[in-house]
Amino acid sequence: MAAGKEIRGKIKSVENTKKITKAMEMVAASKMRKAQDRMRAARPYSEKIRNIATNLGKANPEYTHAFMKGNEAKSAGFIVVTTDKGLCGGMNTNILRNVTGKLRELQTAGVSSQAVAIGNKGLGFLNRVGAKVVSHATQLGDTPHLDKLIGPVKVLLDAYVKGEVNAVYLCYTKFINTMKQEPVVQQLLPLSAADMEAQTQASGTQHGWDYIYEPDAQSVIDDLLTRYVEALVYQAVAENMASEQSARMVAMKAATDNAGSVIGELKLVYNKTRQAAITKELSEIVAGAAAV
């Protein structure tokens, strides 16, 4: 029964793996709900900042912030948001595939690139492909904090203001629902006044407000647009974390189901092997009795 003992060992091993994947599935489900709440709570803040900045911009058309101006630099910046840990299906693979496509497209056009990596997986990938990583933020935990994101991202924002890069792209996985997450590569800078106004109208704000502000419109617009860009980055990280937990929950559920199927198949093989051994022993006993 050496074969039977080996099969029993495999069954025990798969059962232990199944317990782990089931526990990870339940932990991911718990974290997913918290991540979704955090993601939804961040949306009104960025929407309000965008509305105020749009109305102030229309009230003061003579001033254009540096974030809304284009420049002629032959370089682009990427903010690549990925996870710190794996075991979340093809989520990181999908967004990094899109980033690779965009990098090749810019390289073909003669535009160099530099990147800010948020998350271990993206940092490792960018280093492997030889991309220029100017800063990075890893080990963010389950709760993203803006103070940990501002420093690395500010490197690219300052480079854009100085005219060293002509565009900044934000790459992350957008949360659609529990079963669907969509990789997104969107242009963060330069900001488009038309896009901001369209988003403001889409959010249901059809009228403008005459704000009273101090010290002056230029200072307020400068601070608001900086906060708006930071809010967009934070929102992307929050969306990515919600997507991570959803993808991990689905992946661990699939792993648990597959482990159950493997255990069923192994038990069937074990029973067949055991039955064959019993039949063989009975045949030998009968043959021995007949010989006597």
BALOBA-1460 file (C-alpha; in Angstrom, 3 decimals):
// residues 292
<rec num="1" residu="m" x="0.000" y="0.000" z="0.000"/>
<rec num="2" residu="a" x="2.930" y="2.329" z="-0.689"/>
<rec num="3" residu="a" x="0.922" y="3.970" z="-3.477"/>
<rec num="4" residu="g" x="-2.067" y="4.405" z="-1.155"/>
<rec num="5" residu="k" x="0.108" y="6.049" z="1.497"/>
<rec num="6" residu="e" x="1.496" y="8.441" z="-1.100"/>
<rec num="7" residu="i" x="-2.001" y="9.383" z="-2.281"/>
<rec num="8" residu="r" x="-3.130" y="9.967" z="1.320"/>
<rec num="9" residu="g" x="-0.192" y="12.338" z="1.731"/>
<rec num="10" residu="k" x="-1.227" y="14.261" z="-1.399"/>
<rec num="11" residu="i" x="-4.836" y="14.496" z="-0.181"/>
<rec num="12" residu="k" x="-3.647" y="15.854" z="3.172"/>
<rec num="13" residu="s" x="-1.425" y="18.391" z="1.440"/>
<rec num="14" residu="v" x="-4.224" y="19.649" z="-0.837"/>
<rec num="15" residu="e" x="-6.622" y="19.839" z="2.121"/>
<rec num="16" residu="n" x="-4.135" y="22.061" z="3.973"/>
<rec num="17" residu="t" x="-3.816" y="24.263" z="0.897"/>
<rec num="18" residu="k" x="-7.606" y="24.457" z="0.648"/>
<rec num="19" residu="k" x="-7.832" y="25.683" z="4.245"/>
<rec num="20" residu="i" x="-5.317" y="28.434" z="3.498"/>
<rec num="21" residu="t" x="-7.051" y="29.608" z="0.298"/>
<rec num="22" residu="k" x="-10.445" y="29.565" z="2.040"/>
<rec num="23" residu="a" x="-9.067" y="31.715" z="4.870"/>
<rec num="24" residu="m" x="-7.486" y="34.124" z="2.372"/>
<rec num="25" residu="e" x="-10.787" y="34.357" z="0.500"/>
<rec num="26" residu="m" x="-12.646" y="35.334" z="3.678"/>
<rec num="27" residu="v" x="-9.968" y="37.880" z="4.665"/>
<rec num="28" residu="a" x="-10.064" y="39.431" z="1.173"/>
<rec num="29" residu="a" x="-13.872" y="39.651" z="1.320"/>
<rec num="30" residu="s" x="-13.654" y="41.531" z="4.618"/>
<rec num="31" residu="k" x="-10.943" y="43.892" z="3.363"/>
<rec num="32" residu="m" x="-12.795" y="44.409" z="0.074"/>
<rec num="33" residu="r" x="-15.816" y="45.946" z="1.793"/>
<rec num="34" residu="k" x="-13.607" y="48.367" z="3.731"/>
<rec num="35" residu="a" x="-11.659" y="49.267" z="0.574"/>
<rec num="36" residu="q" x="-14.891" y="49.931" z="-1.333"/>
<rec num="37" residu="d" x="-16.165" y="52.209" z="1.430"/>
<rec num="38" residu="r" x="-12.849" y="54.093" z="1.411"/>
<rec num="39" residu="m" x="-12.954" y="54.426" z="-2.373"/>
<rec num="40" residu="r" x="-16.525" y="55.775" z="-2.382"/>
<rec num="41" residu="a" x="-15.775" y="58.175" z="0.479"/>
<rec num="42" residu="a" x="-12.939" y="59.783" z="-1.531"/>
<rec num="43" residu="r" x="-15.064" y="60.593" z="-4.581"/>
<rec num="44" residu="p" x="-17.083" y="63.575" z="-3.238"/>
<rec num="45" residu="y" x="-13.873" y="65.364" z="-2.182"/>
<rec num="46" residu="s" x="-12.296" y="65.272" z="-5.656"/>
<rec num="47" residu="e" x="-15.630" y="66.156" z="-7.294"/>
<rec num="48" residu="k" x="-16.041" y="69.232" z="-5.091"/>
<rec num="49" residu="i" x="-12.481" y="70.409" z="-5.753"/>
<rec num="50" residu="r" x="-13.009" y="69.948" z="-9.498"/>
<rec num="51" residu="n" x="-16.279" y="71.921" z="-9.404"/>
<rec num="52" residu="i" x="-14.727" y="74.840" z="-7.523"/>
<rec num="53" residu="a" x="-11.616" y="74.876" z="-9.741"/>
<rec num="54" residu="t" x="-13.757" y="74.786" z="-12.902"/>
<rec num="55" residu="n" x="-15.941" y="77.685" z="-11.732"/>
<rec num="56" residu="l" x="-12.941" y="79.732" z="-10.630"/>
<rec num="57" residu="g" x="-11.244" y="79.051" z="-13.948"/>
<rec num="58" residu="k" x="-14.291" y="80.291" z="-15.873"/>
<rec num="59" residu="a" x="-14.488" y="83.369" z="-13.651"/>
<rec num="60" residu="n" x="-10.779" y="84.148" z="-14.250"/>
<rec num="61" residu="p" x="-10.017" y="83.162" z="-17.868"/>
<rec num="62" residu="e" x="-6.954" y="85.440" z="-17.972"/>
<rec num="63" residu="y" x="-4.965" y="83.066" z="-15.693"/>
<rec num="64" residu="t" x="-3.892" y="79.563" z="-16.755"/>
<rec num="65" residu="h" x="-2.219" y="77.255" z="-14.261"/>
<rec num="66" residu="a" x="0.944" y="75.371" z="-15.241"/>
<rec num="67" residu="f" x="-0.957" y="72.062" z="-14.967"/>
<rec num="68" residu="m" x="-3.265" y="73.194" z="-17.797"/>
<rec num="69" residu="k" x="-0.480" y="74.298" z="-20.157"/>
<rec num="70" residu="g" x="1.241" y="71.995" z="-22.594"/>
<rec num="71" residu="n" x="4.976" y="71.996" z="-23.281"/>
<rec num="72" residu="e" x="7.282" y="70.695" z="-25.991"/>
<rec num="73" residu="a" x="9.469" y="68.322" z="-23.970"/>
<rec num="74" residu="k" x="10.237" y="64.948" z="-25.579"/>
<rec num="75" residu="s" x="9.570" y="62.997" z="-22.416"/>
<rec num="76" residu="a" x="6.502" y="61.566" z="-20.671"/>
<rec num="77" residu="g" x="5.887" y="60.538" z="-17.084"/>
<rec num="78" residu="f" x="3.976" y="57.534" z="-15.782"/>
<rec num="79" residu="i" x="2.458" y="56.959" z="-12.354"/>
<rec num="80" residu="v" x="2.068" y="53.161" z="-12.246"/>
<rec num="81" residu="v" x="-0.201" y="51.904" z="-9.453"/>
<rec num="82" residu="t" x="0.010" y="48.169" z="-8.690"/>
<rec num="83" residu="t" x="-0.222" y="45.936" z="-5.623"/>
<rec num="84" residu="d" x="2.444" y="45.104" z="-3.067"/>
<rec num="85" residu="k" x="1.399" y="41.435" z="-2.926"/>
<rec num="86" residu="g" x="0.425" y="38.802" z="-5.472"/>
<rec num="87" residu="l" x="-2.248" y="36.096" z="-5.515"/>
<rec num="88" residu="c" x="-4.800" y="38.435" z="-7.104"/>
<rec num="89" residu="g" x="-5.290" y="36.802" z="-10.498"/>
<rec num="90" residu="g" x="-4.242" y="38.644" z="-13.644"/>
<rec num="91" residu="m" x="-4.895" y="42.132" z="-12.268"/>
<rec num="92" residu="n" x="-1.281" y="43.336" z="-12.234"/>
<rec num="93" residu="t" x="-0.523" y="41.563" z="-15.503"/>
<rec num="94" residu="n" x="-3.337" y="43.406" z="-17.292"/>
<rec num="95" residu="i" x="-2.355" y="46.908" z="-16.188"/>
<rec num="96" residu="l" x="1.362" y="46.294" z="-16.795"/>
<rec num="97" residu="r" x="0.548" y="44.993" z="-20.284"/>
<rec num="98" residu="n" x="-1.239" y="48.284" z="-21.023"/>
<rec num="99" residu="v" x="1.675" y="50.272" z="-19.610"/>
<rec num="100" residu="t" x="4.086" y="48.315" z="-21.821"/>
<rec num="101" residu="g" x="1.960" y="49.079" z="-24.891"/>
<rec num="102" residu="k" x="1.944" y="52.810" z="-24.083"/>
<rec num="103" residu="l" x="5.697" y="52.827" z="-23.445"/>
<rec num="104" residu="r" x="6.338" y="51.166" z="-26.822"/>
<rec num="105" residu="e" x="4.015" y="53.621" z="-28.550"/>
<rec num="106" residu="l" x="5.889" y="56.594" z="-27.093"/>
<rec num="107" residu="q" x="9.261" y="55.001" z="-27.813"/>
<rec num="108" residu="t" x="8.259" y="54.567" z="-31.448"/>
<rec num="109" residu="a" x="7.371" y="58.279" z="-31.566"/>
<rec num="110" residu="g" x="10.800" y="59.169" z="-30.151"/>
<rec num="111" residu="v" x="9.514" y="60.160" z="-26.716"/>
<rec num="112" residu="s" x="11.468" y="59.015" z="-23.662"/>
<rec num="113" residu="s" x="9.718" y="58.086" z="-20.436"/>
<rec num="114" residu="q" x="10.204" y="58.088" z="-16.679"/>
<rec num="115" residu="a" x="8.001" y="56.525" z="-14.064"/>
<rec num="116" residu="v" x="6.852" y="56.645" z="-10.461"/>
<rec num="117" residu="a" x="6.059" y="53.175" z="-9.118"/>
<rec num="118" residu="i" x="3.393" y="52.744" z="-6.440"/>
<rec num="119" residu="g" x="3.441" y="49.116" z="-5.317"/>
<rec num="120" residu="n" x="6.100" y="46.391" z="-5.297"/>
<rec num="121" residu="k" x="4.836" y="44.570" z="-8.383"/>
<rec num="122" residu="g" x="5.030" y="47.653" z="-10.592"/>
<rec num="123" residu="l" x="8.442" y="48.603" z="-9.213"/>
<rec num="124" residu="g" x="9.837" y="45.150" z="-9.947"/>
<rec num="125" residu="f" x="8.374" y="45.158" z="-13.455"/>
<rec num="126" residu="l" x="9.707" y="48.624" z="-14.350"/>
<rec num="127" residu="n" x="13.169" y="47.661" z="-13.128"/>
<rec num="128" residu="r" x="13.096" y="44.457" z="-15.203"/>
<rec num="129" residu="v" x="12.147" y="46.256" z="-18.437"/>
<rec num="130" residu="g" x="14.813" y="48.919" z="-17.842"/>
<rec num="131" residu="a" x="12.448" y="51.871" z="-17.390"/>
<rec num="132" residu="k" x="13.717" y="54.983" z="-15.614"/>
<rec num="133" residu="v" x="12.143" y="54.950" z="-12.119"/>
<rec num="134" residu="v" x="12.518" y="58.401" z="-10.527"/>
<rec num="135" residu="s" x="10.726" y="57.530" z="-7.267"/>
<rec num="136" residu="h" x="8.564" y="54.860" z="-5.724"/>
<rec num="137" residu="a" x="6.203" y="54.136" z="-2.830"/>
<rec num="138" residu="t" x="5.739" y="50.606" z="-1.516"/>
<rec num="139" residu="q" x="4.297" y="48.828" z="1.521"/>
<rec num="140" residu="l" x="1.275" y="51.139" z="1.734"/>
<rec num="141" residu="g" x="-0.687" y="48.589" z="3.751"/>
<rec num="142" residu="d" x="-4.443" y="48.212" z="3.573"/>
<rec num="143" residu="t" x="-5.121" y="51.926" z="4.119"/>
<rec num="144" residu="p" x="-3.462" y="54.401" z="1.702"/>
<rec num="145" residu="h" x="-2.241" y="57.654" z="3.257"/>
<rec num="146" residu="l" x="-1.872" y="60.771" z="1.134"/>
<rec num="147" residu="d" x="1.305" y="61.852" z="2.898"/>
<rec num="148" residu="k" x="3.058" y="58.688" z="1.656"/>
<rec num="149" residu="l" x="1.939" y="59.353" z="-1.931"/>
<rec num="150" residu="i" x="2.594" y="63.090" z="-2.249"/>
<rec num="151" residu="g" x="6.405" y="62.850" z="-2.046"/>
<rec num="152" residu="p" x="6.983" y="60.336" z="-4.869"/>
<rec num="153" residu="v" x="4.287" y="61.841" z="-7.111"/>
<rec num="154" residu="k" x="5.562" y="65.406" z="-6.575"/>
<rec num="155" residu="v" x="8.760" y="64.470" z="-8.422"/>
<rec num="156" residu="l" x="6.801" y="64.100" z="-11.664"/>
<rec num="157" residu="l" x="4.530" y="67.078" z="-10.978"/>
<rec num="158" residu="d" x="7.543" y="69.348" z="-10.443"/>
<rec num="159" residu="a" x="9.170" y="67.973" z="-13.602"/>
<rec num="160" residu="y" x="6.021" y="68.863" z="-15.546"/>
<rec num="161" residu="v" x="5.915" y="72.403" z="-14.133"/>
<rec num="162" residu="k" x="9.587" y="72.858" z="-15.117"/>
<rec num="163" residu="g" x="8.807" y="71.686" z="-18.660"/>
<rec num="164" residu="e" x="10.897" y="68.504" z="-18.435"/>
<rec num="165" residu="v" x="7.962" y="66.232" z="-19.368"/>
<rec num="166" residu="n" x="5.130" y="66.994" z="-21.771"/>
<rec num="167" residu="a" x="2.511" y="64.673" z="-20.242"/>
<rec num="168" residu="v" x="1.874" y="62.596" z="-17.129"/>
<rec num="169" residu="y" x="-0.154" y="59.380" z="-17.338"/>
<rec num="170" residu="l" x="-1.915" y="57.704" z="-14.437"/>
<rec num="171" residu="c" x="-2.054" y="53.901" z="-14.718"/>
<rec num="172" residu="y" x="-4.198" y="51.876" z="-12.328"/>
<rec num="173" residu="t" x="-6.962" y="49.255" z="-12.147"/>
<rec num="174" residu="k" x="-10.433" y="50.784" z="-11.932"/>
<rec num="175" residu="f" x="-13.006" y="49.060" z="-9.740"/>
<rec num="176" residu="i" x="-16.204" y="48.302" z="-11.692"/>
<rec num="177" residu="n" x="-17.761" y="45.638" z="-9.496"/>
<rec num="178" residu="t" x="-16.700" y="42.585" z="-7.520"/>
<rec num="179" residu="m" x="-16.286" y="40.434" z="-10.622"/>
<rec num="180" residu="k" x="-14.878" y="43.067" z="-12.992"/>
<rec num="181" residu="q" x="-11.856" y="45.365" z="-12.731"/>
<rec num="182" residu="e" x="-10.672" y="47.436" z="-15.671"/>
<rec num="183" residu="p" x="-7.051" y="48.507" z="-16.350"/>
<rec num="184" residu="v" x="-6.884" y="52.246" z="-17.096"/>
<rec num="185" residu="v" x="-4.102" y="54.393" z="-18.577"/>
<rec num="186" residu="q" x="-5.391" y="57.975" z="-18.509"/>
<rec num="187" residu="q" x="-3.707" y="61.317" z="-19.064"/>
<rec num="188" residu="l" x="-3.337" y="63.160" z="-15.772"/>
<rec num="189" residu="l" x="-1.462" y="66.222" z="-17.040"/>
<rec num="190" residu="p" x="-2.004" y="68.542" z="-18.783"/>
<rec num="191" residu="l" x="-5.480" y="68.998" z="-17.325"/>
<rec num="192" residu="s" x="-8.136" y="69.856" z="-19.880"/>
<rec num="193" residu="a" x="-10.577" y="72.643" z="-18.997"/>
<rec num="194" residu="a" x="-13.148" y="71.096" z="-21.364"/>
<rec num="195" residu="d" x="-12.836" y="67.681" z="-19.685"/>
<rec num="196" residu="m" x="-13.132" y="69.187" z="-16.219"/>
<rec num="197" residu="e" x="-16.244" y="71.108" z="-17.224"/>
<rec num="198" residu="a" x="-17.750" y="68.019" z="-18.870"/>
<rec num="199" residu="q" x="-17.143" y="65.981" z="-15.701"/>
<rec num="200" residu="t" x="-18.654" y="68.769" z="-13.604"/>
<rec num="201" residu="q" x="-21.806" y="68.773" z="-15.728"/>
<rec num="202" residu="a" x="-21.946" y="64.968" z="-15.684"/>
<rec num="203" residu="s" x="-21.891" y="65.023" z="-11.882"/>
<rec num="204" residu="g" x="-25.089" y="67.094" z="-11.910"/>
<rec num="205" residu="t" x="-23.649" y="70.567" z="-11.269"/>
<rec num="206" residu="q" x="-25.074" y="72.677" z="-14.086"/>
<rec num="207" residu="h" x="-24.620" y="76.121" z="-12.534"/>
<rec num="208" residu="g" x="-21.666" y="78.159" z="-11.318"/>
<rec num="209" residu="w" x="-21.124" y="79.849" z="-7.999"/>
<rec num="210" residu="d" x="-19.673" y="83.281" z="-7.357"/>
<rec num="211" residu="y" x="-17.136" y="82.448" z="-4.650"/>
<rec num="212" residu="i" x="-15.625" y="84.878" z="-2.196"/>
<rec num="213" residu="y" x="-11.962" y="83.936" z="-1.809"/>
<rec num="214" residu="e" x="-8.725" y="85.311" z="-0.505"/>
<rec num="215" residu="p" x="-5.935" y="86.164" z="-0.912"/>
<rec num="216" residu="d" x="-6.559" y="86.129" z="-4.700"/>
<rec num="217" residu="a" x="-7.910" y="83.899" z="-7.451"/>
<rec num="218" residu="q" x="-4.454" y="82.870" z="-8.702"/>
<rec num="219" residu="s" x="-3.329" y="81.526" z="-5.308"/>
<rec num="220" residu="v" x="-6.602" y="79.694" z="-4.770"/>
<rec num="221" residu="i" x="-6.529" y="78.113" z="-8.242"/>
<rec num="222" residu="d" x="-2.884" y="77.054" z="-7.743"/>
<rec num="223" residu="d" x="-3.669" y="75.288" z="-4.465"/>
<rec num="224" residu="l" x="-6.939" y="73.800" z="-5.713"/>
<rec num="225" residu="l" x="-5.460" y="72.269" z="-8.859"/>
<rec num="226" residu="t" x="-2.560" y="70.810" z="-6.863"/>
<rec num="227" residu="r" x="-5.050" y="69.281" z="-4.408"/>
<rec num="228" residu="y" x="-7.170" y="68.073" z="-7.316"/>
<rec num="229" residu="v" x="-4.261" y="66.199" z="-8.921"/>
<rec num="230" residu="e" x="-3.315" y="64.711" z="-5.542"/>
<rec num="231" residu="a" x="-6.950" y="63.667" z="-5.033"/>
<rec num="232" residu="l" x="-6.949" y="61.939" z="-8.440"/>
<rec num="233" residu="v" x="-3.829" y="59.971" z="-7.496"/>
<rec num="234" residu="y" x="-5.305" y="59.023" z="-4.111"/>
<rec num="235" residu="q" x="-8.553" y="57.978" z="-5.789"/>
<rec num="236" residu="a" x="-6.586" y="55.795" z="-8.222"/>
<rec num="237" residu="v" x="-4.759" y="54.090" z="-5.330"/>
<rec num="238" residu="a" x="-8.056" y="53.562" z="-3.468"/>
<rec num="239" residu="e" x="-9.677" y="52.105" z="-6.602"/>
<rec num="240" residu="n" x="-6.655" y="49.856" z="-7.133"/>
<rec num="241" residu="m" x="-6.843" y="48.545" z="-3.553"/>
<rec num="242" residu="a" x="-10.549" y="47.781" z="-3.895"/>
<rec num="243" residu="s" x="-9.798" y="45.990" z="-7.173"/>
<rec num="244" residu="e" x="-6.945" y="44.067" z="-5.512"/>
<rec num="245" residu="q" x="-9.127" y="42.671" z="-2.735"/>
<rec num="246" residu="s" x="-11.922" y="41.799" z="-5.176"/>
<rec num="247" residu="a" x="-9.514" y="40.045" z="-7.536"/>
<rec num="248" residu="r" x="-7.862" y="38.203" z="-4.645"/>
<rec num="249" residu="m" x="-11.227" y="37.061" z="-3.280"/>
<rec num="250" residu="v" x="-12.261" y="35.708" z="-6.692"/>
<rec num="251" residu="a" x="-8.845" y="34.073" z="-7.255"/>
<rec num="252" residu="m" x="-8.848" y="32.416" z="-3.825"/>
<rec num="253" residu="k" x="-12.414" y="31.184" z="-4.309"/>
<rec num="254" residu="a" x="-11.379" y="29.613" z="-7.609"/>
<rec num="255" residu="a" x="-8.330" y="28.055" z="-5.908"/>
<rec num="256" residu="t" x="-10.517" y="26.660" z="-3.128"/>
<rec num="257" residu="d" x="-12.962" y="25.169" z="-5.640"/>
<rec num="258" residu="n" x="-10.093" y="23.659" z="-7.648"/>
<rec num="259" residu="a" x="-8.607" y="22.167" z="-4.475"/>
<rec num="260" residu="g" x="-11.972" y="20.527" z="-3.733"/>
<rec num="261" residu="s" x="-12.013" y="19.037" z="-7.230"/>
<rec num="262" residu="v" x="-8.448" y="17.741" z="-6.876"/>
<rec num="263" residu="i" x="-9.283" y="16.189" z="-3.486"/>
<rec num="264" residu="g" x="-12.300" y="14.423" z="-5.024"/>
<rec num="265" residu="e" x="-10.168" y="13.035" z="-7.862"/>
<rec num="266" residu="l" x="-7.426" y="11.895" z="-5.481"/>
<rec num="267" residu="k" x="-9.938" y="10.173" z="-3.209"/>
<rec num="268" residu="l" x="-11.351" y="8.354" z="-6.224"/>
<rec num="269" residu="v" x="-7.854" y="7.205" z="-7.234"/>
<rec num="270" residu="y" x="-7.119" y="6.177" z="-3.639"/>
<rec num="271" residu="n" x="-10.321" y="4.135" z="-3.385"/>
<rec num="272" residu="k" x="-9.557" y="2.424" z="-6.707"/>
<rec num="273" residu="t" x="-6.011" y="1.620" z="-5.576"/>
<rec num="274" residu="r" x="-7.235" y="0.339" z="-2.220"/>
<rec num="275" residu="q" x="-9.916" y="-1.803" z="-3.885"/>
<rec num="276" residu="a" x="-7.365" y="-3.219" z="-6.304"/>
<rec num="277" residu="a" x="-5.039" y="-4.127" z="-3.401"/>
<rec num="278" residu="i" x="-7.898" y="-5.832" z="-1.496"/>
<rec num="279" residu="t" x="-8.946" y="-7.762" z="-4.618"/>
<rec num="280" residu="k" x="-5.370" y="-8.883" z="-5.183"/>
<rec num="281" residu="e" x="-5.033" y="-10.101" z="-1.581"/>
<rec num="282" residu="l" x="-8.335" y="-11.999" z="-1.801"/>
<rec num="283" residu="s" x="-7.210" y="-13.596" z="-5.060"/>
<rec num="284" residu="e" x="-3.950" y="-14.704" z="-3.430"/>
<rec num="285" residu="i" x="-5.803" y="-16.180" z="-0.417"/>
<rec num="286" residu="v" x="-8.230" y="-18.053" z="-2.671"/>
<rec num="287" residu="a" x="-5.374" y="-19.293" z="-4.839"/>
<rec num="288" residu="g" x="-3.452" y="-20.459" z="-1.735"/>
<rec num="289" residu="a" x="-6.505" y="-22.266" z="-0.334"/>
<rec num="290" residu="a" x="-7.096" y="-24.016" z="-3.669"/>
<rec num="291" residu="a" x="-3.481" y="-25.166" z="-3.792"/>
<rec num="292" residu="v" x="-3.737" y="-26.728" z="-0.313"/>
